Structure formats: C-alpha cells, structure tokens
Amino acid sequence: MINNKEIEIDKSIDMNEKDYITSLLTSLKDIEKNMCVSLTEASNEKLYKKYKEMFNNISDLQRKVFEVMFRLGFYKLEKQEKTKIDKKYNDLSNDYNTLN
C-alpha cells in the first residue's frame, strides 16, 4: 500500500476540508468529461483549439488537486503483483484484437 498519513479533519456534520476538496475534484472531473464532448463536436478549427487549451488547463488542474489529496492522505494506492498486471494487460489486448 502506498499512502500518506491522513490529516486530522473535523468529523462534524459541517463540511470540512476533505469535503470541499472532494467536491472540487468531482467538479473538475465532470468539467473535463464535458470538455471532451465539446472537443469532439467543435465545428471550427479556432474553436477546437480554444476548447483544447481549456481542456488541457482543466486536466492539469484536476491532476494537481488529486496530487494534493494524495499528499493529505485522502487517497491510497495499492501495489499490484506483476502477474496480475500482466494478466489484465493480456485480457485487454485480447479484447482489443477481437475488435480488428
């Protein structure tokens, strides 16, 4: 398990730091998904480039918020065995190959 010690937060009914940053991350993820739709439907090259720039900025911000949450201990990463990773890779590769 790869993680940082979670900071102490108020457990009352009021929103706390974790609630606010989780809400921010969720909103950024939603905006990022919606920007993907805008990119695929842009009918004009200038508009597409502006959407792409906005998408990249939102994507970078979303990643930074996740990194802050990880450093504060709100996310934990599980180390996986190489065999499990290899199996998943092979399964996905086989699925992809059946599409061709």
Buried (B, 14 or more C-beta within 10 A) or exposed (E): EEEEEEEEEEEEEEEBEBEEBBEBBEEBBEBBEEBEEBBEEBEEEEEBEEBBEBBEEBBEBBEEBBEBBBEBBBBEEEEEEEEEEEEEEEEEEEEEEEEE
